């Protein structure tokens, strides 16, 4: 009887440890959440990072300085 209790306890502890790991893997850092909302109007700008953004709002959301027009 003691062996069954011991095995049951070990299984319970192991399953709880796995649940903790799954929950912590789902956590997202606040910096990773993009709360910026832009209109989908194509008016391209060239970011200083060399990428063309669809409009100034999208570049600002990425915190990138930009100039009007597509990158070349």
PDB file of N, CA, C and O in Angstrom:
ATOM      1  N   UNK A   1       0.823  -1.198   0.000  1.00  0.00           N
ATOM      2  CA  UNK A   1       0.000   0.000   0.000  1.00  0.00           C
ATOM      3  C   UNK A   1       0.869   1.265   0.000  1.00  0.00           C
ATOM      4  O   UNK A   1       0.549   2.259  -0.652  1.00  0.00           O
ATOM      5  N   UNK A   2       1.978   1.197   0.752  1.00  0.00           N
ATOM      6  CA  UNK A   2       2.871   2.351   0.807  1.00  0.00           C
ATOM      7  C   UNK A   2       3.489   2.629  -0.565  1.00  0.00           C
ATOM      8  O   UNK A   2       3.696   3.785  -0.932  1.00  0.00           O
ATOM      9  N   UNK A   3       3.777   1.584  -1.306  1.00  0.00           N
ATOM     10  CA  UNK A   3       4.380   1.747  -2.629  1.00  0.00           C
ATOM     11  C   UNK A   3       3.401   2.436  -3.571  1.00  0.00           C
ATOM     12  O   UNK A   3       3.802   3.310  -4.340  1.00  0.00           O
ATOM     13  N   UNK A   4       2.137   2.063  -3.526  1.00  0.00           N
ATOM     14  CA  UNK A   4       1.121   2.681  -4.381  1.00  0.00           C
ATOM     15  C   UNK A   4       0.980   4.163  -4.040  1.00  0.00           C
ATOM     16  O   UNK A   4       0.878   5.000  -4.937  1.00  0.00           O
ATOM     17  N   UNK A   5       0.976   4.490  -2.756  1.00  0.00           N
ATOM     18  CA  UNK A   5       0.886   5.883  -2.324  1.00  0.00           C
ATOM     19  C   UNK A   5       2.104   6.670  -2.804  1.00  0.00           C
ATOM     20  O   UNK A   5       1.970   7.797  -3.280  1.00  0.00           O
ATOM     21  N   UNK A   6       3.285   6.081  -2.679  1.00  0.00           N
ATOM     22  CA  UNK A   6       4.512   6.738  -3.112  1.00  0.00           C
ATOM     23  C   UNK A   6       4.506   6.979  -4.624  1.00  0.00           C
ATOM     24  O   UNK A   6       4.848   8.070  -5.080  1.00  0.00           O
ATOM     25  N   UNK A   7       4.125   5.978  -5.389  1.00  0.00           N
ATOM     26  CA  UNK A   7       4.072   6.112  -6.846  1.00  0.00           C
ATOM     27  C   UNK A   7       3.043   7.162  -7.250  1.00  0.00           C
ATOM     28  O   UNK A   7       3.302   7.972  -8.140  1.00  0.00           O
ATOM     29  N   UNK A   8       1.888   7.154  -6.609  1.00  0.00           N
ATOM     30  CA  UNK A   8       0.845   8.143  -6.913  1.00  0.00           C
ATOM     31  C   UNK A   8       1.334   9.558  -6.619  1.00  0.00           C
ATOM     32  O   UNK A   8       1.078  10.481  -7.392  1.00  0.00           O
ATOM     33  N   UNK A   9       2.028   9.725  -5.513  1.00  0.00           N
ATOM     34  CA  UNK A   9       2.564  11.032  -5.142  1.00  0.00           C
ATOM     35  C   UNK A   9       3.598  11.506  -6.162  1.00  0.00           C
ATOM     36  O   UNK A   9       3.589  12.670  -6.561  1.00  0.00           O
ATOM     37  N   UNK A  10       4.487  10.610  -6.584  1.00  0.00           N
ATOM     38  CA  UNK A  10       5.498  10.969  -7.575  1.00  0.00           C
ATOM     39  C   UNK A  10       4.865  11.363  -8.910  1.00  0.00           C
ATOM     40  O   UNK A  10       5.310  12.318  -9.546  1.00  0.00           O
ATOM     41  N   UNK A  11       3.845  10.647  -9.333  1.00  0.00           N
ATOM     42  CA  UNK A  11       3.146  10.976 -10.577  1.00  0.00           C
ATOM     43  C   UNK A  11       2.490  12.344 -10.463  1.00  0.00           C
ATOM     44  O   UNK A  11       2.554  13.144 -11.397  1.00  0.00           O
ATOM     45  N   UNK A  12       1.865  12.616  -9.338  1.00  0.00           N
ATOM     46  CA  UNK A  12       1.212  13.905  -9.118  1.00  0.00           C
ATOM     47  C   UNK A  12       2.223  15.050  -9.158  1.00  0.00           C
ATOM     48  O   UNK A  12       1.983  16.073  -9.799  1.00  0.00           O
ATOM     49  N   UNK A  13       3.341  14.877  -8.479  1.00  0.00           N
ATOM     50  CA  UNK A  13       4.372  15.920  -8.458  1.00  0.00           C
ATOM     51  C   UNK A  13       4.937  16.149  -9.855  1.00  0.00           C
ATOM     52  O   UNK A  13       5.138  17.292 -10.265  1.00  0.00           O
ATOM     53  N   UNK A  14       5.189  15.080 -10.576  1.00  0.00           N
ATOM     54  CA  UNK A  14       5.726  15.187 -11.933  1.00  0.00           C
ATOM     55  C   UNK A  14       4.753  15.903 -12.858  1.00  0.00           C
ATOM     56  O   UNK A  14       5.164  16.751 -13.650  1.00  0.00           O
ATOM     57  N   UNK A  15       3.478  15.575 -12.768  1.00  0.00           N
ATOM     58  CA  UNK A  15       2.501  16.222 -13.646  1.00  0.00           C
ATOM     59  C   UNK A  15       2.345  17.700 -13.309  1.00  0.00           C
ATOM     60  O   UNK A  15       2.131  18.515 -14.208  1.00  0.00           O
ATOM     61  N   UNK A  16       2.446  18.058 -12.044  1.00  0.00           N
ATOM     62  CA  UNK A  16       2.372  19.472 -11.657  1.00  0.00           C
ATOM     63  C   UNK A  16       3.577  20.239 -12.184  1.00  0.00           C
ATOM     64  O   UNK A  16       3.439  21.380 -12.625  1.00  0.00           O
ATOM     65  N   UNK A  17       4.747  19.629 -12.144  1.00  0.00           N
ATOM     66  CA  UNK A  17       5.954  20.280 -12.650  1.00  0.00           C
ATOM     67  C   UNK A  17       5.837  20.525 -14.145  1.00  0.00           C
ATOM     68  O   UNK A  17       6.275  21.572 -14.623  1.00  0.00           O
ATOM     69  N   UNK A  18       5.263  19.600 -14.894  1.00  0.00           N
ATOM     70  CA  UNK A  18       5.088  19.775 -16.325  1.00  0.00           C
ATOM     71  C   UNK A  18       4.086  20.888 -16.611  1.00  0.00           C
ATOM     72  O   UNK A  18       4.274  21.650 -17.559  1.00  0.00           O
ATOM     73  N   UNK A  19       3.040  20.998 -15.822  1.00  0.00           N
ATOM     74  CA  UNK A  19       2.044  22.054 -16.018  1.00  0.00           C
ATOM     75  C   UNK A  19       2.679  23.427 -15.835  1.00  0.00           C
ATOM     76  O   UNK A  19       2.381  24.349 -16.595  1.00  0.00           O
ATOM     77  N   UNK A  20       3.539  23.576 -14.849  1.00  0.00           N
ATOM     78  CA  UNK A  20       4.221  24.841 -14.604  1.00  0.00           C
ATOM     79  C   UNK A  20       5.061  25.238 -15.809  1.00  0.00           C
ATOM     80  O   UNK A  20       5.080  26.409 -16.191  1.00  0.00           O
ATOM     81  N   UNK A  21       5.748  24.291 -16.404  1.00  0.00           N
ATOM     82  CA  UNK A  21       6.597  24.572 -17.560  1.00  0.00           C
ATOM     83  C   UNK A  21       5.766  25.044 -18.739  1.00  0.00           C
ATOM     84  O   UNK A  21       6.155  25.996 -19.416  1.00  0.00           O
ATOM     85  N   UNK A  22       4.643  24.411 -19.004  1.00  0.00           N
ATOM     86  CA  UNK A  22       3.798  24.787 -20.127  1.00  0.00           C
ATOM     87  C   UNK A  22       3.245  26.195 -19.958  1.00  0.00           C
ATOM     88  O   UNK A  22       3.186  26.957 -20.923  1.00  0.00           O
ATOM     89  N   UNK A  23       2.842  26.545 -18.747  1.00  0.00           N
ATOM     90  CA  UNK A  23       2.277  27.870 -18.501  1.00  0.00           C
ATOM     91  C   UNK A  23       3.348  28.939 -18.671  1.00  0.00           C
ATOM     92  O   UNK A  23       3.087  29.967 -19.296  1.00  0.00           O
ATOM     93  N   UNK A  24       4.541  28.726 -18.135  1.00  0.00           N
ATOM     94  CA  UNK A  24       5.580  29.745 -18.234  1.00  0.00           C
ATOM     95  C   UNK A  24       6.060  29.917 -19.671  1.00  0.00           C
ATOM     96  O   UNK A  24       6.540  30.993 -20.027  1.00  0.00           O
ATOM     97  N   UNK A  25       5.946  28.894 -20.496  1.00  0.00           N
ATOM     98  CA  UNK A  25       6.359  29.006 -21.896  1.00  0.00           C
ATOM     99  C   UNK A  25       5.415  29.904 -22.686  1.00  0.00           C
ATOM    100  O   UNK A  25       5.804  30.434 -23.726  1.00  0.00           O
ATOM    101  N   UNK A  26       4.205  30.083 -22.225  1.00  0.00           N
ATOM    102  CA  UNK A  26       3.217  30.902 -22.934  1.00  0.00           C
ATOM    103  C   UNK A  26       3.307  32.377 -22.587  1.00  0.00           C
ATOM    104  O   UNK A  26       2.693  33.200 -23.266  1.00  0.00           O
ATOM    105  N   UNK A  27       4.055  32.736 -21.552  1.00  0.00           N
ATOM    106  CA  UNK A  27       4.154  34.135 -21.151  1.00  0.00           C
ATOM    107  C   UNK A  27       4.841  34.940 -22.243  1.00  0.00           C
ATOM    108  O   UNK A  27       5.806  34.481 -22.854  1.00  0.00           O
ATOM    109  N   UNK A  28       4.337  36.139 -22.481  1.00  0.00           N
ATOM    110  CA  UNK A  28       4.877  37.003 -23.522  1.00  0.00           C
ATOM    111  C   UNK A  28       5.347  38.294 -22.872  1.00  0.00           C
ATOM    112  O   UNK A  28       4.645  38.876 -22.046  1.00  0.00           O
ATOM    113  N   UNK A  29       6.522  38.730 -23.244  1.00  0.00           N
ATOM    114  CA  UNK A  29       7.034  39.988 -22.705  1.00  0.00           C
ATOM    115  C   UNK A  29       6.214  41.144 -23.257  1.00  0.00           C
ATOM    116  O   UNK A  29       5.746  41.100 -24.394  1.00  0.00           O
ATOM    117  N   UNK A  30       6.046  42.178 -22.443  1.00  0.00           N
ATOM    118  CA  UNK A  30       5.258  43.336 -22.869  1.00  0.00           C
ATOM    119  C   UNK A  30       5.847  43.997 -24.107  1.00  0.00           C
ATOM    120  O   UNK A  30       5.108  44.544 -24.925  1.00  0.00           O
ATOM    121  N   UNK A  31       7.180  43.952 -24.255  1.00  0.00           N
ATOM    122  CA  UNK A  31       7.808  44.577 -25.414  1.00  0.00           C
ATOM    123  C   UNK A  31       7.430  43.857 -26.706  1.00  0.00           C
ATOM    124  O   UNK A  31       7.452  44.463 -27.777  1.00  0.00           O
ATOM    125  N   UNK A  32       7.081  42.559 -26.617  1.00  0.00           N
ATOM    126  CA  UNK A  32       6.770  41.778 -27.809  1.00  0.00           C
ATOM    127  C   UNK A  32       5.352  42.016 -28.317  1.00  0.00           C
ATOM    128  O   UNK A  32       5.032  41.655 -29.450  1.00  0.00           O
ATOM    129  N   UNK A  33       4.508  42.614 -27.497  1.00  0.00           N
ATOM    130  CA  UNK A  33       3.131  42.853 -27.899  1.00  0.00           C
ATOM    131  C   UNK A  33       3.068  44.182 -28.647  1.00  0.00           C
ATOM    132  O   UNK A  33       3.441  45.224 -28.108  1.00  0.00           O
ATOM    133  N   UNK A  34       2.598  44.139 -29.882  1.00  0.00           N
ATOM    134  CA  UNK A  34       2.504  45.349 -30.700  1.00  0.00           C
ATOM    135  C   UNK A  34       1.100  45.921 -30.567  1.00  0.00           C
ATOM    136  O   UNK A  34       0.133  45.339 -31.056  1.00  0.00           O
ATOM    137  N   UNK A  35       0.998  47.068 -29.899  1.00  0.00           N
ATOM    138  CA  UNK A  35      -0.306  47.698 -29.698  1.00  0.00           C
ATOM    139  C   UNK A  35      -0.530  48.835 -30.685  1.00  0.00           C
ATOM    140  O   UNK A  35      -1.522  49.556 -30.583  1.00  0.00           O
ATOM    141  N   UNK A  36       0.367  48.999 -31.625  1.00  0.00           N
ATOM    142  CA  UNK A  36       0.275  50.076 -32.604  1.00  0.00           C
ATOM    143  C   UNK A  36      -0.716  49.689 -33.702  1.00  0.00           C
ATOM    144  O   UNK A  36      -0.650  48.587 -34.246  1.00  0.00           O
ATOM    145  N   UNK A  37      -1.627  50.594 -34.018  1.00  0.00           N
ATOM    146  CA  UNK A  37      -2.630  50.343 -35.056  1.00  0.00           C
ATOM    147  C   UNK A  37      -2.489  51.416 -36.128  1.00  0.00           C
ATOM    148  O   UNK A  37      -2.533  52.611 -35.837  1.00  0.00           O
ATOM    149  N   UNK A  38      -2.319  50.973 -37.377  1.00  0.00           N
ATOM    150  CA  UNK A  38      -2.151  51.906 -38.498  1.00  0.00           C
ATOM    151  C   UNK A  38      -3.200  51.642 -39.567  1.00  0.00           C
ATOM    152  O   UNK A  38      -3.667  50.514 -39.726  1.00  0.00           O
ATOM    153  N   UNK A  39      -3.565  52.685 -40.296  1.00  0.00           N
ATOM    154  CA  UNK A  39      -4.456  52.540 -41.445  1.00  0.00           C
ATOM    155  C   UNK A  39      -3.686  51.818 -42.548  1.00  0.00           C
ATOM    156  O   UNK A  39      -2.470  51.969 -42.666  1.00  0.00           O
ATOM    157  N   UNK A  40      -4.393  51.044 -43.342  1.00  0.00           N
ATOM    158  CA  UNK A  40      -3.746  50.327 -44.438  1.00  0.00           C
ATOM    159  C   UNK A  40      -3.778  51.166 -45.713  1.00  0.00           C
ATOM    160  O   UNK A  40      -4.390  50.787 -46.712  1.00  0.00           O
ATOM    161  N   UNK A  41      -3.114  52.296 -45.654  1.00  0.00           N
ATOM    162  CA  UNK A  41      -3.000  53.197 -46.800  1.00  0.00           C
ATOM    163  C   UNK A  41      -1.549  53.126 -47.263  1.00  0.00           C
ATOM    164  O   UNK A  41      -0.633  53.422 -46.495  1.00  0.00           O
ATOM    165  N   UNK A  42      -1.339  52.734 -48.517  1.00  0.00           N
ATOM    166  CA  UNK A  42       0.024  52.588 -49.020  1.00  0.00           C
ATOM    167  C   UNK A  42       0.584  53.939 -49.433  1.00  0.00           C
ATOM    168  O   UNK A  42       0.175  54.528 -50.434  1.00  0.00           O
ATOM    169  N   UNK A  43       1.513  54.402 -48.651  1.00  0.00           N
ATOM    170  CA  UNK A  43       2.239  55.641 -48.916  1.00  0.00           C
ATOM    171  C   UNK A  43       3.662  55.377 -48.422  1.00  0.00           C
ATOM    172  O   UNK A  43       4.030  55.818 -47.333  1.00  0.00           O
ATOM    173  N   UNK A  44       4.468  54.658 -49.219  1.00  0.00           N
ATOM    174  CA  UNK A  44       5.741  54.108 -48.741  1.00  0.00           C
ATOM    175  C   UNK A  44       6.731  55.137 -48.222  1.00  0.00           C
ATOM    176  O   UNK A  44       6.823  56.267 -48.703  1.00  0.00           O
ATOM    177  N   UNK A  45       7.464  54.687 -47.219  1.00  0.00           N
ATOM    178  CA  UNK A  45       8.566  55.461 -46.661  1.00  0.00           C
ATOM    179  C   UNK A  45       9.761  54.524 -46.518  1.00  0.00           C
ATOM    180  O   UNK A  45       9.601  53.314 -46.360  1.00  0.00           O
ATOM    181  N   UNK A  46      10.950  55.094 -46.577  1.00  0.00           N
ATOM    182  CA  UNK A  46      12.177  54.308 -46.448  1.00  0.00           C
ATOM    183  C   UNK A  46      12.739  54.498 -45.048  1.00  0.00           C
ATOM    184  O   UNK A  46      13.094  55.611 -44.659  1.00  0.00           O
ATOM    185  N   UNK A  47      12.819  53.418 -44.301  1.00  0.00           N
ATOM    186  CA  UNK A  47      13.372  53.488 -42.959  1.00  0.00           C
ATOM    187  C   UNK A  47      14.887  53.551 -42.993  1.00  0.00           C
ATOM    188  O   UNK A  47      15.513  53.090 -43.947  1.00  0.00           O
ATOM    189  N   UNK A  48      15.468  54.115 -41.962  1.00  0.00           N
ATOM    190  CA  UNK A  48      16.931  54.190 -41.893  1.00  0.00           C
ATOM    191  C   UNK A  48      17.556  52.805 -41.751  1.00  0.00           C
ATOM    192  O   UNK A  48      18.771  52.650 -41.867  1.00  0.00           O
ATOM    193  N   UNK A  49      16.725  51.809 -41.500  1.00  0.00           N
ATOM    194  CA  UNK A  49      17.221  50.433 -41.428  1.00  0.00           C
ATOM    195  C   UNK A  49      17.264  49.781 -42.805  1.00  0.00           C
ATOM    196  O   UNK A  49      17.622  48.609 -42.926  1.00  0.00           O
ATOM    197  N   UNK A  50      16.895  50.544 -43.859  1.00  0.00           N
ATOM    198  CA  UNK A  50      16.952  50.040 -45.222  1.00  0.00           C
ATOM    199  C   UNK A  50      15.711  49.301 -45.680  1.00  0.00           C
ATOM    200  O   UNK A  50      15.677  48.789 -46.799  1.00  0.00           O
ATOM    201  N   UNK A  51      14.685  49.236 -44.834  1.00  0.00           N
ATOM    202  CA  UNK A  51      13.435  48.568 -45.190  1.00  0.00           C
ATOM    203  C   UNK A  51      12.402  49.584 -45.651  1.00  0.00           C
ATOM    204  O   UNK A  51      12.346  50.702 -45.138  1.00  0.00           O
ATOM    205  N   UNK A  52      11.581  49.186 -46.628  1.00  0.00           N
ATOM    206  CA  UNK A  52      10.472  50.030 -47.065  1.00  0.00           C
ATOM    207  C   UNK A  52       9.249  49.679 -46.229  1.00  0.00           C
ATOM    208  O   UNK A  52       8.860  48.515 -46.135  1.00  0.00           O
ATOM    209  N   UNK A  53       8.650  50.696 -45.626  1.00  0.00           N
ATOM    210  CA  UNK A  53       7.443  50.510 -44.822  1.00  0.00           C
ATOM    211  C   UNK A  53       6.252  51.018 -45.613  1.00  0.00           C
ATOM    212  O   UNK A  53       6.387  51.938 -46.420  1.00  0.00           O
ATOM    213  N   UNK A  54       5.095  50.431 -45.393  1.00  0.00           N
ATOM    214  CA  UNK A  54       3.890  50.787 -46.131  1.00  0.00           C
ATOM    215  C   UNK A  54       3.463  52.224 -45.948  1.00  0.00           C
ATOM    216  O   UNK A  54       2.901  52.826 -46.862  1.00  0.00           O
ATOM    217  N   UNK A  55       3.722  52.781 -44.782  1.00  0.00           N
ATOM    218  CA  UNK A  55       3.414  54.187 -44.523  1.00  0.00           C
ATOM    219  C   UNK A  55       4.190  54.653 -43.294  1.00  0.00           C
ATOM    220  O   UNK A  55       4.846  53.855 -42.624  1.00  0.00           O
ATOM    221  N   UNK A  56       4.110  55.931 -43.009  1.00  0.00           N
ATOM    222  CA  UNK A  56       4.864  56.518 -41.903  1.00  0.00           C
ATOM    223  C   UNK A  56       4.464  55.919 -40.559  1.00  0.00           C
ATOM    224  O   UNK A  56       5.308  55.738 -39.682  1.00  0.00           O
ATOM    225  N   UNK A  57       3.195  55.616 -40.400  1.00  0.00           N
ATOM    226  CA  UNK A  57       2.721  55.044 -39.141  1.00  0.00           C
ATOM    227  C   UNK A  57       3.417  53.715 -38.849  1.00  0.00           C
ATOM    228  O   UNK A  57       3.841  53.467 -37.720  1.00  0.00           O
ATOM    229  N   UNK A  58       3.532  52.870 -39.862  1.00  0.00           N
ATOM    230  CA  UNK A  58       4.186  51.571 -39.668  1.00  0.00           C
ATOM    231  C   UNK A  58       5.648  51.741 -39.270  1.00  0.00           C
ATOM    232  O   UNK A  58       6.154  50.993 -38.433  1.00  0.00           O
ATOM    233  N   UNK A  59       6.324  52.712 -39.859  1.00  0.00           N
ATOM    234  CA  UNK A  59       7.721  52.976 -39.504  1.00  0.00           C
ATOM    235  C   UNK A  59       7.815  53.486 -38.068  1.00  0.00           C
ATOM    236  O   UNK A  59       8.691  53.068 -37.311  1.00  0.00           O
ATOM    237  N   UNK A  60       6.914  54.386 -37.698  1.00  0.00           N
ATOM    238  CA  UNK A  60       6.913  54.906 -36.323  1.00  0.00           C
ATOM    239  C   UNK A  60       6.655  53.795 -35.310  1.00  0.00           C
ATOM    240  O   UNK A  60       7.254  53.781 -34.235  1.00  0.00           O
ATOM    241  N   UNK A  61       5.775  52.875 -35.649  1.00  0.00           N
ATOM    242  CA  UNK A  61       5.476  51.763 -34.741  1.00  0.00           C
ATOM    243  C   UNK A  61       6.718  50.918 -34.472  1.00  0.00           C
ATOM    244  O   UNK A  61       6.877  50.364 -33.384  1.00  0.00           O
ATOM    245  N   UNK A  62       7.588  50.826 -35.458  1.00  0.00           N
ATOM    246  CA  UNK A  62       8.830  50.070 -35.304  1.00  0.00           C
ATOM    247  C   UNK A  62       9.953  50.941 -34.736  1.00  0.00           C
ATOM    248  O   UNK A  62      11.092  50.496 -34.593  1.00  0.00           O
ATOM    249  N   UNK A  63       9.606  52.194 -34.417  1.00  0.00           N
ATOM    250  CA  UNK A  63      10.562  53.162 -33.863  1.00  0.00           C
ATOM    251  C   UNK A  63      11.758  53.363 -34.799  1.00  0.00           C
ATOM    252  O   UNK A  63      12.915  53.358 -34.378  1.00  0.00           O
ATOM    253  N   UNK A  64      11.433  53.540 -36.091  1.00  0.00           N
ATOM    254  CA  UNK A  64      12.449  53.724 -37.123  1.00  0.00           C
ATOM    255  C   UNK A  64      12.290  55.112 -37.736  1.00  0.00           C
ATOM    256  O   UNK A  64      11.177  55.524 -38.064  1.00  0.00           O
ATOM    257  N   UNK A  65      13.386  55.825 -37.889  1.00  0.00           N
ATOM    258  CA  UNK A  65      13.348  57.107 -38.604  1.00  0.00           C
ATOM    259  C   UNK A  65      13.237  56.801 -40.081  1.00  0.00           C
ATOM    260  O   UNK A  65      13.692  55.751 -40.534  1.00  0.00           O
ATOM    261  N   UNK A  66      12.637  57.707 -40.840  1.00  0.00           N
ATOM    262  CA  UNK A  66      12.355  57.407 -42.239  1.00  0.00           C
ATOM    263  C   UNK A  66      12.371  58.658 -43.097  1.00  0.00           C
ATOM    264  O   UNK A  66      12.353  59.784 -42.601  1.00  0.00           O
ATOM    265  N   UNK A  67      12.404  58.421 -44.414  1.00  0.00           N
ATOM    266  CA  UNK A  67      12.269  59.483 -45.409  1.00  0.00           C
ATOM    267  C   UNK A  67      11.172  59.064 -46.377  1.00  0.00           C
ATOM    268  O   UNK A  67      10.926  57.869 -46.536  1.00  0.00           O
ATOM    269  N   UNK A  68      10.501  60.017 -47.032  1.00  0.00           N
ATOM    270  CA  UNK A  68       9.422  59.665 -47.964  1.00  0.00           C
ATOM    271  C   UNK A  68       9.932  58.828 -49.140  1.00  0.00           C
ATOM    272  O   UNK A  68      11.063  59.004 -49.593  1.00  0.00           O
ATOM    273  N   UNK A  69       9.092  57.926 -49.622  1.00  0.00           N
ATOM    274  CA  UNK A  69       9.418  57.109 -50.788  1.00  0.00           C
ATOM    275  C   UNK A  69       9.982  55.746 -50.430  1.00  0.00           C
ATOM    276  O   UNK A  69      10.388  55.492 -49.296  1.00  0.00           O
ATOM    277  N   UNK A  70       9.994  54.870 -51.443  1.00  0.00           N
ATOM    278  CA  UNK A  70      10.514  53.517 -51.249  1.00  0.00           C
ATOM    279  C   UNK A  70      12.036  53.533 -51.146  1.00  0.00           C
ATOM    280  O   UNK A  70      12.694  54.432 -51.669  1.00  0.00           O
ATOM    281  N   UNK A  71      12.583  52.535 -50.472  1.00  0.00           N
ATOM    282  CA  UNK A  71      14.039  52.384 -50.400  1.00  0.00           C
ATOM    283  C   UNK A  71      14.557  51.898 -51.749  1.00  0.00           C
ATOM    284  O   UNK A  71      13.849  51.208 -52.483  1.00  0.00           O
ATOM    285  N   UNK A  72      15.782  52.258 -52.066  1.00  0.00           N
ATOM    286  CA  UNK A  72      16.380  51.833 -53.345  1.00  0.00           C
ATOM    287  C   UNK A  72      17.503  50.883 -53.117  1.00  0.00           C
ATOM    288  O   UNK A  72      18.124  50.420 -54.073  1.00  0.00           O
TER     289      UNK A  72
END
